[in-house]
Amino acid sequence: MRRGWRIPVAMIWRRGLRPQHLVAVTGSGGKSTTVALLGNILSAVGPTRIGIGFNTRYGVARSIVRARRSDRYWVQEVSGHEVGAVTLTARLLRHTVAVVTTIGTDHYKEFRSQEAIADEKSALVAMLPPGGTAVLNADDPLVLGMAQKTSERVVTFGKSAAADIRAVDHCSRFPERLHLTVTDGSQTLPVRTRLVGERWITSVLAAIACGQALGIDLQTCIQAVEAQEPSHGKDSVHEIEDGPTIILDTVKAPLWTMQSSIDIVCDSTSLRRTMVFGTISDYAGSSSQKYRRVAQAALGVCDRVFFVGQNSERVARMLPDNKDRLFVFASTKEASDFLMATALAGELIYIKSSGIDHLERILYQWRAPIRCWAESCRKSFACDHCKQLYEHGRTRRTGFNPEAPPASIGSGVSAA
């Protein structure tokens, strides 16, 4: 009952809200970044409500009861973490535009196949009202196939020559950020984003495609995209004075995203390249085999590879053949101490983990000594919102935005 009251109250309050456009964004990856980029685009032309993080039915209800009637636009992230979740949320949200980014294997144990995941997320398209718009990824067959779920307008984006909004070329070699050239068929313009890695092309194109579908010119869309920093913990970049540069990808770590993370490090021009892995999620089959494959792929491009936490022993058999390159640590504190003692100025340290690992503490320790090194934490929100992180209950530290919504897998929030 603590949270159940929000649903009926949100349903009543939603009836009184009259946004010109309400955009719902779903997909296995890139939802939050797409929402952030699109929110920046729409904010350039009118008051906009941006719903990031709280993406389940209860989270969306929470967002609705806090909404203002003055909001002209609304962009809301929607989770498909369990069967029926998208339908229930969409009924509450009553969106006019549906954006679908990509289909991966998040929540594999719930759905058991990508086709089932796609079917769940396609409900957002199927429930569009008359006059609605679907914005779909032309590079993902499972997403593009959702066009058959609606008779309303469909706008596509991607690298495909058939896409309405298309990336003509692209490049990202860290520390250089992602830049690409985008065309809408009538104009072709460069986009210099602040994002890291080519995997964010999908989010950039989705936001621009949606902005154009809502009548915003390409130049305005691009200017807004270029001003947006990475969301904290989603390939966010943190430079340590006279030390390494740390990239955090610590919100979620499904197996299907491992290669794109490794590619970011592979393409970098850093003096030394190090990857740190925590818990890997959402896969079928042998856990040890999956961890060793990830380790082998990372060792192919990195100078050093670390595995941290209770699953780190899954790669222990590889240690003799990778002396001084592969490291295993049972605790985050041990890994942090070793990294701080051995890191080089100009080194790139890329941290990839599930939110439950709280490996972002490696960065925070570099900023100022922290007090919490718990290996098993019941808190579902990120450490930058936890009063136990520092002495005297301090949470605000340099290197992250304390006003940003917490990355969480708790009530009202799902990682996918």
DOZABA-664680 format. One record per residue (C-alpha): residue number from 1; x, z, y. Coordinates in Angstrom, 1 decimal. Layout:
// residues N
site num: NUM; c1: X; c3: Z; c2: Y $
...
***
This chain:
// residues 416
site num: 1; c1: 0.0; c3: 0.0; c2: 0.0 $
site num: 2; c1: 3.0; c3: 0.5; c2: 2.3 $
site num: 3; c1: 3.3; c3: -3.3; c2: 2.7 $
site num: 4; c1: 0.0; c3: -4.5; c2: 1.2 $
site num: 5; c1: -1.8; c3: -4.0; c2: 4.5 $
site num: 6; c1: 0.2; c3: -6.8; c2: 6.1 $
site num: 7; c1: -1.5; c3: -9.5; c2: 4.1 $
site num: 8; c1: -5.2; c3: -9.0; c2: 5.4 $
site num: 9; c1: -4.0; c3: -8.2; c2: 8.9 $
site num: 10; c1: -1.8; c3: -11.3; c2: 8.9 $
site num: 11; c1: -4.7; c3: -13.5; c2: 7.8 $
site num: 12; c1: -6.8; c3: -12.2; c2: 10.7 $
site num: 13; c1: -4.0; c3: -12.5; c2: 13.2 $
site num: 14; c1: -3.1; c3: -16.0; c2: 12.1 $
site num: 15; c1: -6.6; c3: -17.3; c2: 12.9 $
site num: 16; c1: -5.9; c3: -16.5; c2: 16.6 $
site num: 17; c1: -2.5; c3: -18.3; c2: 16.7 $
site num: 18; c1: -2.5; c3: -21.8; c2: 17.9 $
site num: 19; c1: 1.0; c3: -23.2; c2: 17.7 $
site num: 20; c1: 1.3; c3: -26.9; c2: 18.4 $
site num: 21; c1: 3.3; c3: -27.3; c2: 15.3 $
site num: 22; c1: 4.1; c3: -24.9; c2: 12.5 $
site num: 23; c1: 7.0; c3: -26.0; c2: 10.3 $
site num: 24; c1: 7.5; c3: -24.5; c2: 6.9 $
site num: 25; c1: 11.0; c3: -25.1; c2: 5.3 $
site num: 26; c1: 11.7; c3: -24.6; c2: 1.6 $
site num: 27; c1: 14.4; c3: -25.8; c2: -0.9 $
site num: 28; c1: 17.1; c3: -24.3; c2: -3.2 $
site num: 29; c1: 19.7; c3: -24.4; c2: -0.5 $
site num: 30; c1: 20.1; c3: -24.8; c2: 3.3 $
site num: 31; c1: 16.7; c3: -23.3; c2: 4.2 $
site num: 32; c1: 18.0; c3: -20.7; c2: 6.7 $
site num: 33; c1: 20.5; c3: -23.0; c2: 8.3 $
site num: 34; c1: 17.8; c3: -25.8; c2: 8.6 $
site num: 35; c1: 15.4; c3: -23.3; c2: 10.2 $
site num: 36; c1: 18.2; c3: -22.1; c2: 12.6 $
site num: 37; c1: 19.1; c3: -25.7; c2: 13.6 $
site num: 38; c1: 15.5; c3: -26.8; c2: 14.0 $
site num: 39; c1: 14.6; c3: -23.6; c2: 15.9 $
site num: 40; c1: 17.4; c3: -24.5; c2: 18.4 $
site num: 41; c1: 16.0; c3: -28.0; c2: 18.7 $
site num: 42; c1: 12.4; c3: -26.9; c2: 19.3 $
site num: 43; c1: 13.5; c3: -24.1; c2: 21.7 $
site num: 44; c1: 14.9; c3: -26.8; c2: 24.0 $
site num: 45; c1: 11.4; c3: -28.1; c2: 24.6 $
site num: 46; c1: 9.2; c3: -25.0; c2: 24.4 $
site num: 47; c1: 8.7; c3: -21.4; c2: 23.3 $
site num: 48; c1: 9.6; c3: -21.2; c2: 19.6 $
site num: 49; c1: 9.2; c3: -18.6; c2: 16.9 $
site num: 50; c1: 12.0; c3: -18.7; c2: 14.3 $
site num: 51; c1: 11.4; c3: -17.0; c2: 10.9 $
site num: 52; c1: 14.7; c3: -16.6; c2: 9.0 $
site num: 53; c1: 15.4; c3: -14.3; c2: 6.1 $
site num: 54; c1: 12.0; c3: -12.8; c2: 5.5 $
site num: 55; c1: 10.7; c3: -15.7; c2: 3.4 $
site num: 56; c1: 8.3; c3: -14.3; c2: 0.7 $
site num: 57; c1: 4.6; c3: -13.9; c2: 1.2 $
site num: 58; c1: 5.1; c3: -10.3; c2: 2.5 $
site num: 59; c1: 8.0; c3: -11.3; c2: 4.7 $
site num: 60; c1: 5.9; c3: -14.1; c2: 6.2 $
site num: 61; c1: 3.0; c3: -11.7; c2: 6.8 $
site num: 62; c1: 5.4; c3: -9.5; c2: 8.6 $
site num: 63; c1: 6.4; c3: -12.4; c2: 10.8 $
site num: 64; c1: 2.8; c3: -13.4; c2: 11.5 $
site num: 65; c1: 1.8; c3: -10.0; c2: 12.7 $
site num: 66; c1: 4.7; c3: -10.1; c2: 15.2 $
site num: 67; c1: 4.0; c3: -13.6; c2: 16.4 $
site num: 68; c1: 2.8; c3: -14.3; c2: 20.0 $
site num: 69; c1: 0.0; c3: -16.6; c2: 21.0 $
site num: 70; c1: 2.4; c3: -18.1; c2: 23.6 $
site num: 71; c1: 4.7; c3: -19.6; c2: 20.9 $
site num: 72; c1: 4.4; c3: -23.4; c2: 21.1 $
site num: 73; c1: 6.4; c3: -24.0; c2: 18.0 $
site num: 74; c1: 7.0; c3: -22.0; c2: 14.8 $
site num: 75; c1: 9.7; c3: -22.6; c2: 12.2 $
site num: 76; c1: 9.4; c3: -20.5; c2: 9.0 $
site num: 77; c1: 11.6; c3: -20.3; c2: 5.9 $
site num: 78; c1: 9.5; c3: -20.1; c2: 2.7 $
site num: 79; c1: 10.8; c3: -18.9; c2: -0.7 $
site num: 80; c1: 9.9; c3: -20.3; c2: -4.1 $
site num: 81; c1: 11.4; c3: -17.4; c2: -6.1 $
site num: 82; c1: 8.6; c3: -17.2; c2: -8.6 $
site num: 83; c1: 5.7; c3: -19.2; c2: -10.0 $
site num: 84; c1: 2.9; c3: -19.5; c2: -7.4 $
site num: 85; c1: 5.0; c3: -18.0; c2: -4.6 $
site num: 86; c1: 4.9; c3: -21.1; c2: -2.3 $
site num: 87; c1: 1.2; c3: -21.6; c2: -2.7 $
site num: 88; c1: 0.4; c3: -18.0; c2: -1.8 $
site num: 89; c1: 2.7; c3: -18.1; c2: 1.2 $
site num: 90; c1: 1.4; c3: -21.5; c2: 2.4 $
site num: 91; c1: -2.2; c3: -20.3; c2: 2.3 $
site num: 92; c1: -1.2; c3: -17.5; c2: 4.6 $
site num: 93; c1: 1.0; c3: -19.6; c2: 6.9 $
site num: 94; c1: -1.2; c3: -22.7; c2: 7.3 $
site num: 95; c1: 1.7; c3: -25.0; c2: 8.2 $
site num: 96; c1: 1.4; c3: -28.5; c2: 9.7 $
site num: 97; c1: 4.9; c3: -29.8; c2: 8.7 $
site num: 98; c1: 6.6; c3: -29.3; c2: 5.4 $
site num: 99; c1: 10.4; c3: -29.7; c2: 5.1 $
site num: 100; c1: 12.1; c3: -29.7; c2: 1.7 $
site num: 101; c1: 15.9; c3: -29.6; c2: 1.6 $
site num: 102; c1: 17.2; c3: -29.9; c2: -2.0 $
site num: 103; c1: 16.5; c3: -28.7; c2: -5.5 $
site num: 104; c1: 19.1; c3: -26.7; c2: -7.3 $
site num: 105; c1: 18.9; c3: -24.0; c2: -10.1 $
site num: 106; c1: 18.2; c3: -20.9; c2: -8.1 $
site num: 107; c1: 15.9; c3: -18.5; c2: -10.0 $
site num: 108; c1: 16.7; c3: -20.4; c2: -13.2 $
site num: 109; c1: 15.5; c3: -17.5; c2: -15.4 $
site num: 110; c1: 12.1; c3: -17.8; c2: -13.8 $
site num: 111; c1: 11.6; c3: -21.5; c2: -14.0 $
site num: 112; c1: 14.1; c3: -22.7; c2: -16.7 $
site num: 113; c1: 14.4; c3: -26.3; c2: -15.3 $
site num: 114; c1: 15.0; c3: -28.1; c2: -12.0 $
site num: 115; c1: 11.8; c3: -30.0; c2: -12.6 $
site num: 116; c1: 9.8; c3: -26.7; c2: -12.7 $
site num: 117; c1: 11.6; c3: -25.5; c2: -9.5 $
site num: 118; c1: 10.7; c3: -28.8; c2: -7.8 $
site num: 119; c1: 7.1; c3: -28.5; c2: -8.9 $
site num: 120; c1: 6.9; c3: -25.0; c2: -7.3 $
site num: 121; c1: 8.3; c3: -26.1; c2: -4.0 $
site num: 122; c1: 6.2; c3: -29.3; c2: -3.9 $
site num: 123; c1: 3.2; c3: -27.1; c2: -3.2 $
site num: 124; c1: 4.3; c3: -26.9; c2: 0.4 $
site num: 125; c1: 3.9; c3: -30.7; c2: 0.7 $
site num: 126; c1: 0.7; c3: -30.8; c2: -1.3 $
site num: 127; c1: -1.0; c3: -28.3; c2: 1.0 $
site num: 128; c1: -0.4; c3: -30.2; c2: 4.2 $
site num: 129; c1: -3.5; c3: -30.5; c2: 6.3 $
site num: 130; c1: -4.9; c3: -33.9; c2: 7.6 $
site num: 131; c1: -2.5; c3: -35.1; c2: 10.3 $
site num: 132; c1: 0.4; c3: -33.2; c2: 8.7 $
site num: 133; c1: 4.0; c3: -34.4; c2: 8.1 $
site num: 134; c1: 6.3; c3: -34.1; c2: 5.2 $
site num: 135; c1: 10.1; c3: -34.3; c2: 5.9 $
site num: 136; c1: 11.9; c3: -35.0; c2: 2.6 $
site num: 137; c1: 15.5; c3: -35.4; c2: 1.4 $
site num: 138; c1: 15.9; c3: -39.1; c2: 0.3 $
site num: 139; c1: 19.1; c3: -38.2; c2: -1.5 $
site num: 140; c1: 17.4; c3: -35.9; c2: -4.0 $
site num: 141; c1: 15.1; c3: -37.7; c2: -6.4 $
site num: 142; c1: 13.1; c3: -34.5; c2: -7.1 $
site num: 143; c1: 12.5; c3: -34.0; c2: -3.4 $
site num: 144; c1: 11.8; c3: -37.6; c2: -2.6 $
site num: 145; c1: 9.2; c3: -37.6; c2: -5.5 $
site num: 146; c1: 7.2; c3: -35.0; c2: -3.6 $
site num: 147; c1: 6.0; c3: -37.8; c2: -1.3 $
site num: 148; c1: 3.4; c3: -38.6; c2: -4.0 $
site num: 149; c1: 1.9; c3: -35.1; c2: -3.5 $
site num: 150; c1: 0.5; c3: -36.0; c2: -0.1 $
site num: 151; c1: -1.3; c3: -38.8; c2: 1.7 $
site num: 152; c1: 0.0; c3: -37.7; c2: 5.0 $
site num: 153; c1: 3.0; c3: -39.0; c2: 7.0 $
site num: 154; c1: 6.3; c3: -38.8; c2: 5.2 $
site num: 155; c1: 9.7; c3: -38.9; c2: 7.1 $
site num: 156; c1: 12.9; c3: -39.0; c2: 5.0 $
site num: 157; c1: 16.5; c3: -38.1; c2: 5.7 $
site num: 158; c1: 19.8; c3: -38.4; c2: 3.9 $
site num: 159; c1: 22.8; c3: -40.7; c2: 3.3 $
site num: 160; c1: 20.6; c3: -43.2; c2: 1.5 $
site num: 161; c1: 20.2; c3: -46.6; c2: 3.2 $
site num: 162; c1: 16.4; c3: -46.2; c2: 2.8 $
site num: 163; c1: 16.3; c3: -42.9; c2: 4.8 $
site num: 164; c1: 14.6; c3: -42.8; c2: 8.1 $
site num: 165; c1: 17.2; c3: -40.5; c2: 9.6 $
site num: 166; c1: 20.6; c3: -41.4; c2: 8.0 $
site num: 167; c1: 24.2; c3: -40.2; c2: 8.1 $
site num: 168; c1: 26.3; c3: -43.3; c2: 8.5 $
site num: 169; c1: 29.6; c3: -41.4; c2: 8.0 $
site num: 170; c1: 30.8; c3: -37.9; c2: 7.9 $
site num: 171; c1: 33.9; c3: -35.7; c2: 7.7 $
site num: 172; c1: 34.8; c3: -32.0; c2: 7.5 $
site num: 173; c1: 38.4; c3: -30.8; c2: 6.9 $
site num: 174; c1: 38.7; c3: -27.2; c2: 7.9 $
site num: 175; c1: 39.6; c3: -25.9; c2: 10.5 $
site num: 176; c1: 37.9; c3: -29.0; c2: 11.8 $
site num: 177; c1: 34.2; c3: -28.6; c2: 11.6 $
site num: 178; c1: 31.6; c3: -31.0; c2: 10.2 $
site num: 179; c1: 31.1; c3: -34.1; c2: 12.2 $
site num: 180; c1: 29.0; c3: -37.1; c2: 11.3 $
site num: 181; c1: 27.3; c3: -40.2; c2: 12.8 $
site num: 182; c1: 23.5; c3: -40.3; c2: 12.6 $
site num: 183; c1: 21.2; c3: -43.2; c2: 13.1 $
site num: 184; c1: 17.4; c3: -43.3; c2: 13.4 $
site num: 185; c1: 17.3; c3: -47.1; c2: 13.2 $
site num: 186; c1: 17.3; c3: -47.7; c2: 16.9 $
site num: 187; c1: 20.2; c3: -45.5; c2: 18.0 $
site num: 188; c1: 23.5; c3: -44.4; c2: 16.4 $
site num: 189; c1: 25.1; c3: -41.3; c2: 17.8 $
site num: 190; c1: 27.9; c3: -38.9; c2: 16.8 $
site num: 191; c1: 27.2; c3: -35.3; c2: 15.9 $
site num: 192; c1: 29.9; c3: -32.7; c2: 16.2 $
site num: 193; c1: 28.6; c3: -29.5; c2: 14.6 $
site num: 194; c1: 30.1; c3: -26.1; c2: 14.4 $
site num: 195; c1: 29.3; c3: -25.9; c2: 10.6 $
site num: 196; c1: 31.9; c3: -25.9; c2: 7.8 $
site num: 197; c1: 31.7; c3: -28.3; c2: 4.9 $
site num: 198; c1: 29.9; c3: -31.5; c2: 4.0 $
site num: 199; c1: 27.2; c3: -29.6; c2: 2.1 $
site num: 200; c1: 25.5; c3: -28.8; c2: 5.5 $
site num: 201; c1: 24.8; c3: -32.5; c2: 6.1 $
site num: 202; c1: 21.4; c3: -32.0; c2: 4.4 $
site num: 203; c1: 20.4; c3: -29.2; c2: 6.8 $
site num: 204; c1: 21.7; c3: -31.1; c2: 9.9 $
site num: 205; c1: 19.7; c3: -34.3; c2: 8.9 $
site num: 206; c1: 16.6; c3: -32.3; c2: 8.0 $
site num: 207; c1: 16.5; c3: -30.6; c2: 11.4 $
site num: 208; c1: 17.1; c3: -33.8; c2: 13.3 $
site num: 209; c1: 14.5; c3: -35.7; c2: 11.2 $
site num: 210; c1: 11.9; c3: -33.0; c2: 11.8 $
site num: 211; c1: 12.7; c3: -32.8; c2: 15.5 $
site num: 212; c1: 12.2; c3: -36.6; c2: 15.8 $
site num: 213; c1: 9.0; c3: -36.4; c2: 13.7 $
site num: 214; c1: 7.7; c3: -34.0; c2: 16.4 $
site num: 215; c1: 8.5; c3: -36.4; c2: 19.2 $
site num: 216; c1: 11.9; c3: -35.0; c2: 20.4 $
site num: 217; c1: 14.5; c3: -37.7; c2: 21.2 $
site num: 218; c1: 17.6; c3: -38.0; c2: 19.1 $
site num: 219; c1: 20.0; c3: -37.0; c2: 21.9 $
site num: 220; c1: 18.2; c3: -33.7; c2: 22.5 $
site num: 221; c1: 18.2; c3: -33.0; c2: 18.8 $
site num: 222; c1: 21.9; c3: -33.6; c2: 18.5 $
site num: 223; c1: 22.8; c3: -31.4; c2: 21.5 $
site num: 224; c1: 20.8; c3: -28.5; c2: 20.0 $
site num: 225; c1: 22.5; c3: -28.9; c2: 16.6 $
site num: 226; c1: 25.9; c3: -29.0; c2: 18.2 $
site num: 227; c1: 25.3; c3: -25.6; c2: 19.8 $
site num: 228; c1: 24.4; c3: -23.8; c2: 16.6 $
site num: 229; c1: 27.0; c3: -21.5; c2: 15.0 $
site num: 230; c1: 26.9; c3: -21.0; c2: 11.2 $
site num: 231; c1: 24.6; c3: -18.1; c2: 10.1 $
site num: 232; c1: 26.5; c3: -15.0; c2: 9.1 $
site num: 233; c1: 27.6; c3: -15.0; c2: 5.5 $
site num: 234; c1: 26.7; c3: -18.7; c2: 5.1 $
site num: 235; c1: 30.1; c3: -20.3; c2: 5.6 $
site num: 236; c1: 30.6; c3: -18.2; c2: 8.7 $
site num: 237; c1: 34.2; c3: -18.3; c2: 10.1 $
site num: 238; c1: 36.1; c3: -15.2; c2: 11.1 $
site num: 239; c1: 39.6; c3: -15.4; c2: 12.5 $
site num: 240; c1: 41.9; c3: -12.3; c2: 12.1 $
site num: 241; c1: 44.4; c3: -12.0; c2: 14.9 $
site num: 242; c1: 47.9; c3: -12.8; c2: 13.6 $
site num: 243; c1: 46.4; c3: -13.0; c2: 10.1 $
site num: 244; c1: 44.2; c3: -15.2; c2: 7.9 $
site num: 245; c1: 41.0; c3: -16.9; c2: 8.6 $
site num: 246; c1: 38.1; c3: -15.7; c2: 6.4 $
site num: 247; c1: 35.1; c3: -17.8; c2: 5.5 $
site num: 248; c1: 32.2; c3: -15.8; c2: 4.2 $
site num: 249; c1: 29.7; c3: -17.3; c2: 1.8 $
site num: 250; c1: 28.3; c3: -14.0; c2: 0.6 $
site num: 251; c1: 24.5; c3: -14.2; c2: 0.6 $
site num: 252; c1: 24.1; c3: -15.9; c2: -2.8 $
site num: 253; c1: 26.2; c3: -17.6; c2: -5.4 $
site num: 254; c1: 24.2; c3: -19.7; c2: -7.9 $
site num: 255; c1: 26.4; c3: -21.7; c2: -10.3 $
site num: 256; c1: 25.3; c3: -25.1; c2: -8.9 $
site num: 257; c1: 26.8; c3: -24.2; c2: -5.4 $
site num: 258; c1: 30.3; c3: -23.4; c2: -6.7 $
site num: 259; c1: 31.7; c3: -26.9; c2: -6.5 $
site num: 260; c1: 30.6; c3: -27.5; c2: -2.9 $
site num: 261; c1: 32.3; c3: -24.2; c2: -2.0 $
site num: 262; c1: 35.5; c3: -25.2; c2: -3.8 $
site num: 263; c1: 35.3; c3: -28.6; c2: -2.0 $
site num: 264; c1: 35.4; c3: -26.8; c2: 1.4 $
site num: 265; c1: 38.7; c3: -25.1; c2: 0.4 $
site num: 266; c1: 40.0; c3: -28.3; c2: -1.2 $
site num: 267; c1: 39.5; c3: -30.3; c2: 2.0 $
site num: 268; c1: 41.0; c3: -27.7; c2: 4.3 $
site num: 269; c1: 44.5; c3: -28.2; c2: 5.9 $
site num: 270; c1: 45.3; c3: -24.5; c2: 5.8 $
site num: 271; c1: 48.8; c3: -23.2; c2: 5.2 $
site num: 272; c1: 47.7; c3: -21.3; c2: 2.0 $
site num: 273; c1: 44.3; c3: -21.5; c2: 0.3 $
site num: 274; c1: 42.7; c3: -18.5; c2: -1.4 $
site num: 275; c1: 39.3; c3: -18.1; c2: -3.0 $
site num: 276; c1: 37.6; c3: -14.8; c2: -3.9 $
site num: 277; c1: 34.7; c3: -14.8; c2: -6.3 $
site num: 278; c1: 32.2; c3: -12.1; c2: -7.1 $
site num: 279; c1: 29.0; c3: -12.4; c2: -9.2 $
site num: 280; c1: 27.9; c3: -15.9; c2: -10.2 $
site num: 281; c1: 24.2; c3: -16.3; c2: -10.8 $
site num: 282; c1: 21.4; c3: -18.7; c2: -12.0 $
site num: 283; c1: 22.7; c3: -20.5; c2: -15.1 $
site num: 284; c1: 22.0; c3: -20.8; c2: -18.8 $
site num: 285; c1: 24.5; c3: -20.3; c2: -21.6 $
site num: 286; c1: 27.7; c3: -18.3; c2: -22.0 $
site num: 287; c1: 28.7; c3: -16.3; c2: -18.9 $
site num: 288; c1: 32.4; c3: -16.2; c2: -19.8 $
site num: 289; c1: 32.5; c3: -19.9; c2: -20.3 $
site num: 290; c1: 30.9; c3: -20.5; c2: -16.9 $
site num: 291; c1: 33.2; c3: -18.1; c2: -15.1 $
site num: 292; c1: 36.3; c3: -19.7; c2: -16.7 $
site num: 293; c1: 35.1; c3: -23.2; c2: -15.7 $
site num: 294; c1: 34.8; c3: -22.0; c2: -12.1 $
site num: 295; c1: 38.2; c3: -20.4; c2: -12.2 $
site num: 296; c1: 39.7; c3: -23.6; c2: -13.6 $
site num: 297; c1: 38.1; c3: -25.7; c2: -10.9 $
site num: 298; c1: 39.3; c3: -23.3; c2: -8.1 $
site num: 299; c1: 42.8; c3: -23.1; c2: -9.5 $
site num: 300; c1: 42.9; c3: -26.9; c2: -9.3 $
site num: 301; c1: 42.8; c3: -26.7; c2: -5.5 $
site num: 302; c1: 43.8; c3: -23.2; c2: -4.5 $
site num: 303; c1: 47.1; c3: -21.3; c2: -4.3 $
site num: 304; c1: 45.4; c3: -18.1; c2: -5.3 $
site num: 305; c1: 42.1; c3: -17.3; c2: -7.0 $
site num: 306; c1: 40.6; c3: -13.8; c2: -7.2 $
site num: 307; c1: 37.7; c3: -12.5; c2: -9.3 $
site num: 308; c1: 36.2; c3: -9.2; c2: -8.3 $
site num: 309; c1: 33.7; c3: -6.8; c2: -9.9 $
site num: 310; c1: 32.2; c3: -6.1; c2: -13.3 $
site num: 311; c1: 32.3; c3: -9.8; c2: -14.3 $
site num: 312; c1: 36.0; c3: -10.3; c2: -13.3 $
site num: 313; c1: 37.1; c3: -9.7; c2: -16.9 $
site num: 314; c1: 35.4; c3: -12.9; c2: -18.0 $
site num: 315; c1: 38.5; c3: -14.8; c2: -16.8 $
site num: 316; c1: 41.1; c3: -12.3; c2: -18.0 $
site num: 317; c1: 42.2; c3: -14.5; c2: -20.9 $
site num: 318; c1: 43.4; c3: -17.1; c2: -18.3 $
site num: 319; c1: 45.8; c3: -14.6; c2: -16.7 $
site num: 320; c1: 48.9; c3: -15.3; c2: -18.8 $
site num: 321; c1: 48.8; c3: -19.0; c2: -18.0 $
site num: 322; c1: 48.2; c3: -18.5; c2: -14.3 $
site num: 323; c1: 50.6; c3: -15.7; c2: -13.3 $
site num: 324; c1: 50.8; c3: -15.0; c2: -9.6 $
site num: 325; c1: 47.9; c3: -17.4; c2: -9.0 $
site num: 326; c1: 44.9; c3: -15.8; c2: -10.8 $
site num: 327; c1: 44.0; c3: -12.1; c2: -10.1 $
site num: 328; c1: 41.4; c3: -9.8; c2: -11.5 $
site num: 329; c1: 40.1; c3: -6.7; c2: -9.8 $
site num: 330; c1: 37.5; c3: -4.3; c2: -11.0 $
site num: 331; c1: 36.7; c3: -3.0; c2: -7.6 $
site num: 332; c1: 36.3; c3: -4.5; c2: -4.1 $
site num: 333; c1: 38.5; c3: -1.8; c2: -2.6 $
site num: 334; c1: 41.4; c3: -2.8; c2: -4.9 $
site num: 335; c1: 40.9; c3: -6.5; c2: -4.1 $
site num: 336; c1: 40.7; c3: -5.7; c2: -0.3 $
site num: 337; c1: 43.9; c3: -3.7; c2: -0.4 $
site num: 338; c1: 45.8; c3: -6.4; c2: -2.2 $
site num: 339; c1: 44.6; c3: -9.2; c2: 0.1 $
site num: 340; c1: 45.5; c3: -7.2; c2: 3.2 $
site num: 341; c1: 49.0; c3: -6.5; c2: 1.9 $
site num: 342; c1: 49.7; c3: -10.1; c2: 0.8 $
site num: 343; c1: 47.8; c3: -12.4; c2: 3.2 $
site num: 344; c1: 49.7; c3: -14.8; c2: 5.5 $
site num: 345; c1: 49.0; c3: -15.8; c2: 9.0 $
site num: 346; c1: 47.2; c3: -19.1; c2: 8.9 $
site num: 347; c1: 46.0; c3: -18.6; c2: 5.4 $
site num: 348; c1: 42.4; c3: -19.5; c2: 4.5 $
site num: 349; c1: 40.5; c3: -16.9; c2: 2.5 $
site num: 350; c1: 37.2; c3: -18.1; c2: 1.3 $
site num: 351; c1: 34.9; c3: -15.4; c2: -0.2 $
site num: 352; c1: 32.0; c3: -16.5; c2: -2.5 $
site num: 353; c1: 29.7; c3: -14.0; c2: -3.9 $
site num: 354; c1: 26.1; c3: -12.8; c2: -4.5 $
site num: 355; c1: 24.6; c3: -10.5; c2: -2.0 $
site num: 356; c1: 24.6; c3: -7.6; c2: -4.4 $
site num: 357; c1: 28.4; c3: -7.6; c2: -4.4 $
site num: 358; c1: 28.8; c3: -6.9; c2: -0.7 $
site num: 359; c1: 32.2; c3: -8.6; c2: -0.7 $
site num: 360; c1: 31.8; c3: -9.0; c2: 3.1 $
site num: 361; c1: 33.3; c3: -5.6; c2: 3.2 $
site num: 362; c1: 36.7; c3: -7.3; c2: 2.8 $
site num: 363; c1: 36.3; c3: -8.8; c2: 6.2 $
site num: 364; c1: 35.0; c3: -5.6; c2: 7.8 $
site num: 365; c1: 37.9; c3: -3.6; c2: 6.5 $
site num: 366; c1: 40.2; c3: -6.0; c2: 8.3 $
site num: 367; c1: 38.3; c3: -5.3; c2: 11.5 $
site num: 368; c1: 38.3; c3: -1.5; c2: 11.2 $
site num: 369; c1: 38.5; c3: 0.9; c2: 8.3 $
site num: 370; c1: 35.2; c3: 1.3; c2: 6.5 $
site num: 371; c1: 34.0; c3: 4.2; c2: 4.4 $
site num: 372; c1: 31.7; c3: 2.7; c2: 1.8 $
site num: 373; c1: 33.3; c3: 1.1; c2: -1.2 $
site num: 374; c1: 30.4; c3: 1.6; c2: -3.7 $
site num: 375; c1: 30.5; c3: -0.9; c2: -6.5 $
site num: 376; c1: 26.8; c3: -0.5; c2: -7.4 $
site num: 377; c1: 24.6; c3: -0.4; c2: -4.4 $
site num: 378; c1: 20.9; c3: -0.2; c2: -4.4 $
site num: 379; c1: 20.6; c3: -1.5; c2: -0.9 $
site num: 380; c1: 19.2; c3: -5.0; c2: -0.7 $
site num: 381; c1: 20.4; c3: -5.8; c2: 2.8 $
site num: 382; c1: 23.8; c3: -6.9; c2: 4.0 $
site num: 383; c1: 26.5; c3: -4.3; c2: 4.9 $
site num: 384; c1: 26.4; c3: -5.2; c2: 8.6 $
site num: 385; c1: 23.0; c3: -3.5; c2: 8.9 $
site num: 386; c1: 24.0; c3: -0.4; c2: 6.9 $
site num: 387; c1: 24.8; c3: 2.9; c2: 8.6 $
site num: 388; c1: 27.0; c3: 3.9; c2: 5.7 $
site num: 389; c1: 29.5; c3: 1.2; c2: 6.3 $
site num: 390; c1: 31.5; c3: 3.0; c2: 9.0 $
site num: 391; c1: 32.0; c3: 6.6; c2: 10.0 $
site num: 392; c1: 29.3; c3: 8.2; c2: 12.2 $
site num: 393; c1: 26.7; c3: 5.6; c2: 11.1 $
site num: 394; c1: 28.1; c3: 2.8; c2: 13.2 $
site num: 395; c1: 27.0; c3: -0.7; c2: 12.2 $
site num: 396; c1: 28.0; c3: -2.9; c2: 15.1 $
site num: 397; c1: 31.4; c3: -4.4; c2: 14.7 $
site num: 398; c1: 33.2; c3: -7.5; c2: 16.0 $
site num: 399; c1: 32.7; c3: -10.6; c2: 13.9 $
site num: 400; c1: 29.0; c3: -10.7; c2: 13.2 $
site num: 401; c1: 25.8; c3: -10.7; c2: 15.1 $
site num: 402; c1: 24.0; c3: -7.3; c2: 14.8 $
site num: 403; c1: 20.8; c3: -8.8; c2: 16.1 $
site num: 404; c1: 20.6; c3: -11.4; c2: 13.3 $
site num: 405; c1: 18.0; c3: -10.8; c2: 10.5 $
site num: 406; c1: 19.7; c3: -9.1; c2: 7.5 $
site num: 407; c1: 20.6; c3: -11.2; c2: 4.5 $
site num: 408; c1: 18.5; c3: -9.5; c2: 1.8 $
site num: 409; c1: 16.9; c3: -9.8; c2: -1.6 $
site num: 410; c1: 14.5; c3: -7.0; c2: -1.1 $
site num: 411; c1: 10.8; c3: -6.7; c2: -0.3 $
site num: 412; c1: 9.8; c3: -9.7; c2: 1.8 $
site num: 413; c1: 13.0; c3: -11.6; c2: 1.3 $
site num: 414; c1: 14.4; c3: -13.9; c2: -1.3 $
site num: 415; c1: 17.7; c3: -15.7; c2: -1.4 $
site num: 416; c1: 16.0; c3: -18.9; c2: -2.4 $
***
